């Protein structure tokens, strides 16, 4: 079991966000902004899925998960709120969130489905956010120093995603979810997540007027496929999910623990 602390991040999300807040880099800014655009609807779905999965468990098994599920919901709700504020600033910059309406349309197709499908989708997405989080925690300089507030937001979010990466997976297992469906949904989520990330990043760059700049494409190549590239460093942990004996706890969480210990002055614990 994981002891999940809900934290109030001490950042001012009222101040405007600069167009290229991420080290002046158009591609990295567009990528992180795209991911943020997915979070409010995504985090709400994760909350609903894990809560529904917990409620579907027999009463005698719920006690094992009660505190962890409450912590998971609290953390995700805080992420949802702060990224909604973040996205409000992006809208003022003229960026259009195409990801969220597409996601809402897909989620409507799940209405009435077995809750185990919801939890399997959440577990798959949580694996993506966990490996992305670990990559970012190991490469925090990629966020630059132009907006320390946003750098803190992304690293805090990453630390908590790594911290609760096992919750949905464990609830799915407790519900008797099959290995076959876990993999089937993971493959589907991989395709949808990567496609949506690409589409929204490109849309942000097009709106920004930087899509066809050489510097944008050079940054994309380095950020995704360079020595510290996102794709290069996350492919192996992504593939681990396909193993029958996989469990999220097998992947190292030390970067998350170190960041939370070193930055206690940047948040206030509000509950467990």
C-alpha positions as CSV (number, residue, x, y, z in Angstrom):
1,X,0.0,0.0,0.0
2,X,1.1,3.6,-0.7
3,X,0.7,6.4,1.7
4,X,-0.5,9.2,-0.5
5,X,-0.3,12.8,0.8
6,X,-2.4,15.5,-0.7
7,X,-0.4,18.6,-1.1
8,X,-1.3,22.3,-1.8
9,X,1.3,23.7,-4.1
10,X,2.6,27.2,-3.2
11,X,2.6,28.7,-6.7
12,X,0.8,31.8,-8.1
13,X,-1.3,30.6,-11.1
14,X,-2.9,34.0,-11.5
15,X,0.2,35.5,-13.2
16,X,0.2,35.3,-17.0
17,X,2.2,32.6,-18.8
18,X,4.8,33.7,-21.5
19,X,4.3,32.3,-25.0
20,X,7.6,30.4,-24.9
21,X,7.9,29.9,-21.2
22,X,10.0,26.7,-21.5
23,X,13.5,27.9,-21.9
24,X,12.4,30.0,-24.9
25,X,12.0,26.7,-26.8
26,X,8.9,26.7,-29.1
27,X,8.7,22.9,-29.4
28,X,9.1,22.0,-25.8
29,X,6.6,24.7,-24.8
30,X,4.1,23.4,-27.3
31,X,4.6,19.8,-26.1
32,X,4.1,20.6,-22.4
33,X,1.2,22.9,-23.1
34,X,-0.4,20.1,-25.2
35,X,-0.1,17.7,-22.3
36,X,-1.6,20.2,-19.9
37,X,-4.6,20.6,-22.1
38,X,-5.4,16.9,-21.6
39,X,-5.2,16.9,-17.9
40,X,-8.5,18.4,-16.6
41,X,-10.7,15.9,-18.5
42,X,-8.2,13.1,-18.1
43,X,-7.7,13.5,-14.3
44,X,-11.5,13.6,-13.8
45,X,-11.8,10.3,-15.7
46,X,-9.1,8.8,-13.6
47,X,-10.8,9.9,-10.4
48,X,-14.2,8.5,-11.6
49,X,-12.6,5.3,-12.7
50,X,-10.7,4.5,-9.5
51,X,-13.6,5.6,-7.3
52,X,-16.0,3.4,-9.4
53,X,-13.5,0.5,-9.2
54,X,-13.2,0.9,-5.4
55,X,-17.0,1.0,-5.0
56,X,-17.3,-2.2,-7.1
57,X,-15.0,-4.1,-4.7
58,X,-16.5,-6.3,-2.0
59,X,-16.8,-4.5,1.3
60,X,-14.2,-6.7,2.9
61,X,-11.6,-5.7,0.3
62,X,-12.4,-2.0,0.3
63,X,-10.6,-1.3,3.6
64,X,-7.3,-2.3,2.0
65,X,-7.6,0.4,-0.6
66,X,-9.6,3.1,1.2
67,X,-6.8,5.4,2.3
68,X,-4.8,5.0,-0.9
69,X,-7.8,5.7,-3.1
70,X,-8.7,8.8,-1.1
71,X,-5.1,10.1,-1.5
72,X,-5.2,9.3,-5.2
73,X,-8.4,11.2,-5.7
74,X,-7.1,14.1,-3.7
75,X,-3.9,14.3,-5.7
76,X,-5.6,14.0,-9.0
77,X,-8.2,16.7,-8.1
78,X,-5.4,19.1,-7.2
79,X,-3.6,18.4,-10.5
80,X,-6.9,19.0,-12.4
81,X,-7.5,22.3,-10.7
82,X,-4.1,23.8,-11.3
83,X,-3.9,22.6,-14.9
84,X,-7.3,24.1,-15.5
85,X,-5.9,27.5,-14.4
86,X,-2.8,26.9,-16.5
87,X,-5.0,26.1,-19.5
88,X,-6.9,29.3,-19.0
89,X,-3.7,31.3,-19.6
90,X,-3.1,29.2,-22.8
91,X,-6.5,30.2,-24.1
92,X,-5.7,33.8,-23.5
93,X,-2.6,33.3,-25.7
94,X,-4.9,32.2,-28.5
95,X,-4.2,28.4,-28.2
96,X,-7.2,26.2,-28.9
97,X,-7.7,23.0,-26.9
98,X,-8.7,20.4,-29.5
99,X,-7.7,17.4,-27.3
100,X,-10.4,17.9,-24.7
101,X,-13.4,17.7,-26.9
102,X,-12.0,14.6,-28.7
103,X,-11.4,13.0,-25.3
104,X,-15.0,13.8,-24.1
105,X,-16.4,12.2,-27.3
106,X,-14.4,9.0,-26.7
107,X,-15.4,8.8,-23.1
108,X,-19.1,9.0,-23.9
109,X,-18.6,5.6,-25.7
110,X,-17.6,4.1,-22.4
111,X,-20.8,5.0,-20.6
112,X,-22.4,1.8,-19.2
113,X,-19.2,-0.3,-19.8
114,X,-17.9,-2.7,-17.2
115,X,-15.9,-0.6,-14.6
116,X,-12.9,-2.8,-15.2
117,X,-12.5,-1.3,-18.7
118,X,-12.4,2.2,-17.1
119,X,-9.8,1.1,-14.6
120,X,-7.7,-0.6,-17.2
121,X,-7.7,2.5,-19.3
122,X,-6.7,4.5,-16.3
123,X,-3.9,2.1,-15.3
124,X,-2.5,2.4,-18.9
125,X,-2.6,6.2,-18.8
126,X,-1.1,6.2,-15.4
127,X,1.8,4.2,-16.7
128,X,2.4,6.8,-19.4
129,X,2.3,9.7,-17.0
130,X,4.6,7.8,-14.6
131,X,7.3,7.2,-17.2
132,X,7.0,10.7,-18.5
133,X,7.2,12.0,-14.9
134,X,10.4,10.0,-14.3
135,X,12.0,11.2,-17.5
136,X,11.2,14.8,-16.5
137,X,12.4,14.4,-12.9
138,X,15.7,13.2,-14.3
139,X,16.0,16.0,-16.8
140,X,14.5,19.1,-15.0
141,X,16.8,21.5,-16.8
142,X,14.7,21.0,-20.0
143,X,12.1,23.1,-18.3
144,X,14.5,26.1,-18.2
145,X,14.4,28.9,-15.7
146,X,12.2,31.5,-17.5
147,X,9.2,30.5,-15.3
148,X,10.3,28.8,-12.1
149,X,6.6,28.6,-11.1
150,X,5.7,26.4,-14.1
151,X,8.9,24.3,-13.6
152,X,7.8,23.7,-10.0
153,X,4.3,22.8,-11.2
154,X,5.5,20.2,-13.7
155,X,8.1,18.7,-11.3
156,X,5.6,18.5,-8.4
157,X,3.0,16.9,-10.7
158,X,5.6,14.5,-11.9
159,X,6.6,13.5,-8.4
160,X,3.0,12.8,-7.4
161,X,2.3,10.8,-10.6
162,X,5.3,8.6,-9.8
163,X,4.1,8.3,-6.2
164,X,0.6,7.0,-7.1
165,X,1.5,5.0,-10.2
166,X,0.4,1.7,-8.7
167,X,-3.1,2.7,-7.5
168,X,-5.2,2.1,-10.6
169,X,-3.2,-1.0,-11.5
170,X,-3.8,-2.5,-8.1
171,X,-7.5,-1.7,-8.1
172,X,-7.8,-3.3,-11.6
173,X,-6.0,-6.5,-10.3
174,X,-8.3,-6.6,-7.2
175,X,-11.3,-6.4,-9.5
176,X,-10.1,-9.5,-11.3
177,X,-9.2,-7.7,-14.5
178,X,-7.5,-10.0,-17.0
179,X,-4.0,-9.7,-18.4
180,X,-5.4,-9.9,-21.9
181,X,-7.6,-6.8,-21.5
182,X,-4.9,-4.9,-19.6
183,X,-2.7,-5.3,-22.7
184,X,-5.5,-4.6,-25.1
185,X,-6.3,-1.4,-23.5
186,X,-2.7,-0.4,-23.1
187,X,-2.1,-0.8,-26.9
188,X,-5.2,1.3,-27.6
189,X,-4.2,4.0,-25.1
190,X,-0.7,4.1,-26.6
191,X,-2.1,4.8,-30.1
192,X,-4.6,7.4,-28.8
193,X,-2.2,9.1,-26.4
194,X,0.6,9.5,-28.9
195,X,-1.7,10.6,-31.7
196,X,-3.4,13.2,-29.5
197,X,-0.1,14.5,-28.2
198,X,1.2,14.9,-31.7
199,X,-1.9,16.6,-33.0
200,X,-2.2,19.1,-30.2
201,X,1.5,19.9,-30.2
202,X,1.3,20.6,-34.0
203,X,-1.8,22.7,-33.5
204,X,-0.1,24.7,-30.8
205,X,3.0,25.3,-33.0
206,X,0.8,26.2,-36.0
207,X,-1.2,28.7,-33.9
208,X,2.1,30.1,-32.5
209,X,3.5,30.5,-36.0
210,X,6.6,28.4,-35.3
211,X,5.7,25.1,-36.9
212,X,7.9,25.4,-39.9
213,X,11.0,27.0,-38.3
214,X,14.2,25.0,-38.4
215,X,14.8,25.5,-34.7
216,X,11.4,23.9,-33.9
217,X,12.2,20.8,-35.8
218,X,15.8,20.6,-34.4
219,X,14.4,20.9,-30.9
220,X,11.8,18.2,-31.6
221,X,14.5,15.8,-32.8
222,X,16.6,16.5,-29.8
223,X,13.8,16.4,-27.2
224,X,12.3,13.2,-28.5
225,X,15.2,11.2,-29.9
226,X,18.4,12.8,-28.6
227,X,20.7,11.3,-26.0
228,X,18.2,12.4,-23.3
229,X,15.3,12.1,-25.6
230,X,11.8,11.3,-24.3
231,X,11.2,8.4,-26.7
232,X,14.7,7.1,-26.3
233,X,14.6,7.0,-22.6
234,X,11.0,5.8,-22.1
235,X,10.7,3.1,-24.6
236,X,12.0,0.4,-22.3
237,X,9.8,1.2,-19.3
238,X,6.9,1.6,-21.7
239,X,7.5,-2.0,-23.0
240,X,7.8,-3.3,-19.5
241,X,4.0,-2.9,-19.1
242,X,3.5,-5.8,-21.6
243,X,5.1,-8.4,-19.3
244,X,2.7,-10.7,-17.5
245,X,4.5,-10.2,-14.2
246,X,4.7,-6.4,-14.5
247,X,3.9,-4.2,-11.6
248,X,4.4,-0.4,-11.5
249,X,6.4,-0.7,-8.2
250,X,9.1,-2.5,-10.1
251,X,10.1,0.8,-11.7
252,X,12.3,3.2,-9.7
253,X,10.6,6.0,-7.8
254,X,13.6,7.5,-6.1
255,X,13.7,10.7,-8.3
256,X,10.1,11.4,-7.0
257,X,11.0,10.8,-3.4
258,X,14.2,13.0,-3.7
259,X,12.3,15.9,-5.3
260,X,9.6,15.8,-2.6
261,X,12.1,15.8,0.2
262,X,14.2,18.6,-1.3
263,X,11.2,20.9,-2.1
264,X,9.1,20.6,1.0
265,X,9.1,24.4,1.2
266,X,7.1,24.6,-2.1
267,X,4.0,22.8,-0.9
268,X,1.8,22.3,2.2
269,X,0.5,18.8,3.1
270,X,-3.3,19.1,3.5
271,X,-4.4,15.5,4.0
272,X,-3.9,11.8,3.4
